[in-house]
Amino acid sequence: MNSGALVAKTSELKNRSQKKPLWLLWPALIMLLLVQVYPTLYSFYISLNRLKGGELLFVGLRNYSRLLKESDFYEALQRTFIFTFFYLLLCVSVGIILALLFNRRSRLTTVYMVCIFLPMVVSEVVGGTMWNWMFQQSYGIIQVALNPILGGISIISQPWGAMAIVILASVWKNQAFTSLLFLGSLQTISKEIYESAALDGANHWKSFWKITLPLIKPTLLVAILLTTIRGINSLGLILATTKGGPGEFTTTMAVFLYRKGWLYGDFGLAAAISVIMFLINITMAIVYIRLMRAK
């Protein structure tokens, strides 16, 4: 075999070896298309139609026009932003605090981590039902304890109380994820940096603001992005805790979509709501990705 044929054979084998990983990705790509891309595109299609007599009738943008004329839509959107803001603030703050505590590695760190991560494996229905029971007027352990202070006022029946309960329940359920993210980021910071800062006279507070926070900022932005998307799309825990009540005071966009689609059978309008939520999520993702690239 001459040198030219040998080079061609080598190049062919190299190309095959480079394409092999791409072939191995096909099962994952097919699964992604089936469970993510196709449902998303189908939702866009459904949002342009209306179900009548068991058949889909093309109505164009009428579903969006109907939606933008409903005051309930704007109220649900406002409640979604309120819920997401406080959920994000508490989830990230608690996650950082717990990660700082776990990073010290005391003897009981493993026990504490099991207790913190236990809510993460509890289903949303079970967790929401538990929080609902704790605030029942007659037998709720927290409600009964607060009755002397509140004068017997039921917290879960008040608009502010119901929203506070679903926010706290969501933080309780999902803060373990942010804690894990921050803990992994903290463990990549060398202790020598803190030792040098201590020699320069920096206390724990200054070390956190000048060293820890800047070094975990990429992880912080990722946690903010994922927590924001989770807050916007939160449904199961809210339904299990308050069912969107009292009245409509905990009816977020996700609950509003559920009611329009699965309770009232208006799938075209529900699909339009899902498209708007999708666009909000995409906008948030673009903003955070640009911030990450800038940093």
Secondary structure as UniProt FT lines:
FT   HELIX           3..32
FT   HELIX           33..37
FT   HELIX           38..47
FT   STRAND          49..52
FT   TURN            53..54
FT   STRAND          55..58
FT   TURN            60..61
FT   HELIX           62..68
FT   HELIX           71..102
FT   TURN            103..104
FT   TURN            107..108
FT   HELIX           109..121
FT   HELIX           124..134
FT   TURN            137..139
FT   HELIX           141..150
FT   TURN            151..152
FT   TURN            156..157
FT   HELIX           159..186
FT   TURN            187..188
FT   HELIX           191..199
FT   TURN            200..201
FT   HELIX           204..207
FT   HELIX           208..212
FT   HELIX           213..215
FT   HELIX           217..232
FT   HELIX           236..241
FT   TURN            242..244
FT   TURN            247..250
FT   HELIX           253..258
FT   HELIX           259..263
FT   HELIX           267..294
//
